[in-house]
Amino acid sequence: MPAPTTSASFMATIVSLCKRRGFIYQASEIYGGMGNTYDYGPLGVELKRRVKDAWWRSVVTARADVVGLDSAILQHPKTWETSGHVVNFTDPLVDCKTCKARFRADKLEEVQCPQKPSRTPLENKCELTAPRAFNLMFKTHVGAAEDSAAVAYLRPETAQGIFLNFKNVLESSRLKPPFGIAQLGKSFRNEITPGNFVFRTREFEQAEMEFFVPPGEDERWFEYWVTERFRWYTELGIRPEKLRLFPHAKEKLAHYSKGTTDIEYEYPFGWGELEGIANRTDFDLKAHSEASGVKLEYFEPETKVHYIPYVIEPAGGVDRMALTFLIDSYAEEEVEGEPRVVLRLHPRLAPITVGVFPLVKKDGLPEKAHELEAELRELGLATFYDEKAAIGRRYRRQDEIGTPWCVTVDGDTLQQGTVTVRERDSMQQTKVGVKELGAHLLHAQRHWKRG
């Protein structure tokens, strides 16, 4: 059975697991840490890389109509003036005159005042200032002089780098609408109240794609990408009942949006956005075209018509995706009177695909286990070798970090050429020939379904 995902203590359980097993650490911990900044450990960096690989394959390499891009974090300051970020990328900020804390004025019911008792600012009747606009972009300076002429910004989204390169990609790739440009990369937002572990941080990695379509075809493609992105999460093991679609009301839409639908997940702290799909119309290309004097349009040779494409944008945070896969895969069970913690991660996402264990540390079993591990690595499977502690305890360690299969090398391996393959989810054990082991695991990985 999955662990409950609505209790406040469950989030603390996930945070504890992440540190104990090397998924995520507090950044700068030896100096007391830095608020809402995190480092990914050996297992976390593998999980995050696999999430990015799965997204890239689904959105880019498995399709003929999407290409990739890696644009600069620092762009010309006019980029952010034209996109509206300098004026519109703000949150309403209030200060408490008593405790000196700062809060988002529109999120007062979701945060806690540092004063005791620990309640919301509204419940504690904090003396709050009038709301004022707070720009979320990090400002920096380029060059030796720190004056207004040298001001630059760390990008708050990767999308604008795609729009600036629309003409370059169009000419070099010989594509025609409908087509997409995808990008993975770091973005930075000076959030007033970041929190809930890596759900909302000031430095994060985005997975964004801008899909350019002829005007008039935007609504059809918008619905297509909402369905496609929802399907991606369920195919990678997220329980459908923990997901929902949340269409934004017209009065809540961003200034550039004709329509936006969020894919939301039920986190321990409530429903929250996992990914957003927006119909950005032709706002960005038109604005950058007018500001730069460069025509960002497509010429249709058959009709001899020039037009600025509309844009459908699926955009999500990689850190938030990784956290969601961790939360959704976590389960606590009792097996033979003992507790078992297991992460039922999809094998394509699990940091380690297969653990390889000699039953005992003698009789040539460690040597054979090392040989098999090397062969499995050659097949592209992520492996882990362990010969310490009882075999049952070794299984439990791998269960807790999400390893789908464990291979045990025993006396039969040397005498009959077979190993024992133990499956994480069912805990069933199967005898498999050494020569068939690689093919067996690859087949199991391709056909895995969450029970």
N, C-alpha and C positions, 0 to 999 in steps of 0.2 A: 504493500500500500504506500502511496506517496505521502510524504510528510505534509502536515497542514501548512498552507501558505497564506493564512490570514492573521496569524498571531505575531505580535511585535517581537517575541523571542526568536521566531524563526529566522529573521534577518540576521540577528546576532549569531545564530548557528552557522549560517552561510559565511559570514565574515570570519568566524573562527576557523572554519574548514579551509577557507582560502589561504589564511596565513599558515596554518599548521601543515598543510600539504604543499605549499609552494605555488599557489595560484596567484595571489595578489598580496602585496605588502604595503604598509603605510610608507609613503615616500619620506626620505630624510629622517627615518625613525630614530637613528642614534643621536640626533639633535633635538629630539622631542617631536619630530614630525612637522609637516606643514599641512594645514587644513585642506581637506578634500583634494589631495594629490596622492597618487598611488603608483607603485611600481609593479610590473608583472614579473612573477618568478618563473622558474623553469617550466612548470606545468601551465601556468597562466599564459605565458608567451606562446606556447604551442597551441593552446585552445584558441587564443585570439587569432593566431595565424591561420588556423584551420577554418575559423568562421569567415575570415577574409577570403581564403581560397575558395570556399564553397559559394560565397556571394559572387566572386569574380567569375567563377565558372558558370554559374547560373545566368548572370546578367551579361557577360561579355563572351567568353570563349565558346560557350555552347550555342551562341547565336551568330547569325551572319549579318545582323543589322545593328550591332553595337561595337564600338571600338573604345580603347582606353586612352587615358590622359593622366599626366602627373604634372600639375601646374605649381607655380611657386607659391610659397606661403606669403611672401611679401609681394604685393601688387601695387601698381601706381595708385596714389591716394584718390585720384579721380574715379577709380573703380567703385569705391565705397560711397562717394558722393552721388554718383550716377545711379547706383543700385538702390539708393534710399537708406542705406545703413547709417550714414552719419546723422540723418534727421530722424528716421523711424525705428532704428534698432535699439529701442529703449524699454526698460521696465519701470513701473511706478515705485519709487523708493520712499520709505518713511523711516524716521529715526525715533527711537524712544528716548525722551528726555530724562527718564529715570535710570534705566539700565544701560543706556548708550548703545544698545544694539540696533542693527539695521534690518529691515524686513521689506519684502515685496508687498506693496499695499493690496494687491489682488490675491495674496496667498496667506493672509493673516490667520485663517482658520486651519492652516496646514503646518505651521511652524510653532516652535516653543520659545517662550521668553526665558532668558537665562536666570531670571529671578525665581526664587522659591515662593510658593510651590511651582513645580514645572508644569506650566499650562500655556495656552496660547496667549498672545498679547491682548486679545479681546477679553479673554477670561480674567486675566490679571489686571485689566483696566489700565493698560500702559498709557502714559501721556505721549501720544504720537504727534509728530509734526505733520503738516500738510504734505500730500504726495508731491514728488517732483520727478521729472524724467531723468533716468540714469542710463547713459549709453553703455552698452555691454561690450564694446570693442576695446581690446587692449591697444593702447597707443605707445609707439616707440619712435625713435629717431634714426635716420639713415645718414651715415657720414659723420664727420668730426664735430659739426656744429649742431647744438641742440636748440634750434630755433624753429619758428613756424614753417619755414620753407623746407625743413628736413623731416617733417612729421610723416609717419607711416603707421600702418595698422597691421597687427597679426590678423589673418583672415578669420572671420567668424563662421564662414562656410566655404566649402570647396566649389560651390556651384558657379560663382562668378568667374573663376579661372577657366571654366568650360565655355561660358558665353564669350569671353574675350578671344578664345581660340576657335570659335565656330567657323570663321572664314578659312583659317589655316587648315583645319581638319577637313572641311568640305572640299578644298582644292587638292590636298595631298592624298586623301583616301578615296576620292572619286565616288563618294556616297551620294544618295539622294533621299529626301524625306519619303517615308518615315525612317529615321535612323537615330541612334543614340550615342552619346559620349559619356563614359563612366569614369569615376575617379575614386580612389581611396586615399585618405590623407588626414593629417592633423588639422584641427580647427580650435579656435580659442574664444571663449566668451567669459567675460568678467561677471559671472553670475552673482547676484546679491545673496541668495540663499541656496548654495549647492548642497547636496546631501544624498542620503540613502545610498551610501557606499559609492560605487562607480556609476550609479544611475544618472546622476547629474554632477559633472565636474567642470572645472574651468578649462582644462586641457583634455581634449578627447579626439577620437578618430572617427571620421565620417565615411560612410559608403553612399555615394550619391550618383545618380545617373540622370542626365537630361535627354529626353527623347523628343526629337524635333519632328513635327507632323504638319501636313498641310492644314490651313485654317478650314474649319468645318469637319475635320476628322478628329478633333481633340477630345470630344466627349466619349467617343468610342474607344480611343486609346487610353483615356483616363480609367474607364471601367476595366479595360483589359489589364492594366498594370496593378490596379487594386486587387483583382482576383489572382494575378500571377504572384504578387508578393505575399499575399496571405497563404497561398499554396506552398511557397518555399519554406515557410516556418513549420507547417504541419508535416511536410515531407522530411524535414530534419528532426522530427520527433516531438515538437511542441504539441501538447494536448489541445485539440481544437476548442474544447469547452473553456479553456483558460484564455482564449483570444476572442476579440470582438472588433467590429468595424465601427468607427465613430465619425460620422460626417460632421464637419464644422458648419455651424449656422452661418448664414450669409453675413450677419452683422459682426461675426467673430473672425472673418477671413482676413489674411494678410493683405496688404495694399496691392500686391501683384496677383492675387489668386482669384480665379473664377470659381474654383471649387477645391476643397481639400478633405481627404478622408484619412484618419489615423487608424493604423492597426494597433490596438491596445491589448495589453496583457494584464492579468490580475496578479499583481505583486503582493508581497506580504503587507505593504503599506497602502494597498488599494489599486484601482485601475490606473494605468499610466501608459503614455505613448511609447510604443516600441519602434514604429516607423510611420512616416507620413508620406502620402502620395498627393501631390498638388498639381493642379492645372494652372501654370504660371502665365498662360496666354502668350502674347508676343511682347510682354512688357520689357523683359530684360534685353533682348536683342534690339528692340526699337529704341530703348533708352540709351544703350551704349552706341548705337549707330548715330543717333542725333548728337550725342556728346563728343564723339570722336571724329565725326565726319567720314567714317568708313562704313560703307554699305554692308550690313550683315543680313543678307537676304539670299534667297535661292532663285535661280532662273530655270524655269521649266522649259526645256527645249521643244517639247511637243506642242505646247500651247503658246509659247513665246511670252509667258507671263512671269514677272518678277513678284515674289511675295516673301514676307517675313514669316517663318514658321511659328506655330504655337509650340509650347513646350510642356511636356508631362514629366514631372520630377518625383521619382521614388527616392526618399532619403532617410537613412537611419544611422544611428550611432553604433559603431562596432563594439565599444565597451558595454553599451546597454544590451546589445544582442548577446554577447558572451555571458553577461550576468543572467540574462533571461534563460539561456540554455542551462546554466548551472542550477538556477532555482527550480526550473521545471523538471529537471532530471533527478533531483534529490529525493531520496526515499529512506525511511527507517523501517526495519523489519526485525522480527524475532525468528531466528533459525536455530532449531534444536536447543531452545532455552537461552540462547545468547543473542545480543543485539547485533544487527548488521546494518551498516550505512552503505548505500550504493548510489552512484551517479549513473543513471541510465542514459548516458550521452550517445548520440548516433556515432557509430564507428568512424565516420568521416570527420567528426569533431573531437573525438577523444584524444587527449594529449599522447597517450600510449595506446597502441592498437593491440599489442599482445605481450604478456609477461612470459618469460621463459625460465623455468625452474628445474634444477636437478633435484630429484627426490631426496638424495643424501649427498654429502660432500666427499664422496669416495667412489671407488670402483669404476673410475673413468666417466662417471655421469656428468660432473662439471665440464669436462672437456667436450663431451658430446653436446651439452646444452649450449656452450659458447659457439660451437660450430653451427648449430641450428639457428641460433640468434643471428649470426652473421648472414646466413642464407636468407632469412626473412627480411633483414635490413636491405639486402640487395633487391628484394621485390618491392621496396618502397614502403614497407610496413614499419611503423615506429615501435621499437621493442624496448624491453627493460629486463635486465637479468637480476635475479635475486636467489641467493642460496642460504639466507639466514632465517632462522626460526622454523617452526613447524609449518608444513605445507598449508594447513588451514588458515594460519595467521597470515601467510603470504597472500593467499586468496583474498582475505578481508582487506588487506592494504590496497590491493588493486581495485577491489570493488569501490572503495571510498574515493578513488580518483578517476573512476569511470572506465577502466580498462576492459574492453569487451570480452577478451579471451585470454586464458592462461594455458600454457603448454607445459606439461610435466614430463621430464625425461626420467625413466625408471629402468628397471632391469629388462623389461620387455623391449625397450628401445634398442639395446645392444644385442639381444637374443633374437627378437622377432621383427625388428625394424618398425615398431609402432610407438606412438606417444599418446598421452592422455590430454585431450583438449577439453578444458572446462569453460562453459559459457556463463558469462556474468549474470544475465537476467534470469535465466531459469536455474542456474547452478548445475545443469546437467553435464555429465562427463562422457566423452565419446572417444573410443580408440580410433586413431587415424594413422595410416601409414606415413612414415617419414617422407617418402617420395611424393605423396599426395598432399602434404601439409600446407604448402604454399597455396596451391590451387583451392584447397578447402577453405582457408581463411579469406582469400580474395572473393570467393563465391559468397561466403557468409556476409562479408562486408557489403557487397553489392545488393544483397537481398534482405538486409536487416529491416525489420519492422518493429516498432514499439508495441509491446503487448498491452 
